[in-house]
Amino acid sequence: MAYIITDECVACGTCLEACPNNAIEEGEDKYKITDECIECGDCVESCPVGAIIEE
């Protein structure tokens, strides 16, 4: 996986909607990227708080 969602995540769901492979799921406090990630970067571009970074 090339990307991770940091603790800066505000759980707004924007990344969830942006992911073309449904590789993001809701966690307890923040969203998380699953193994289905194809490393396209759409989630990074969509995150309004910059909480998704390269691993």
SULZI-V470009 format. One record per helix or strand. SS is the DSSP state (H for helix, E for strand). FROM is the first residue (numbers start at 1). TO is the last residue. If there is no record, write none. Layout:
# SULZI-V470009
ss;from;to
SS;FROM;TO
SS;FROM;TO
This chain:
# SULZI-V470009
ss;from;to
E;3;5
H;14;18
E;24;26
E;31;33
H;42;46
E;52;54
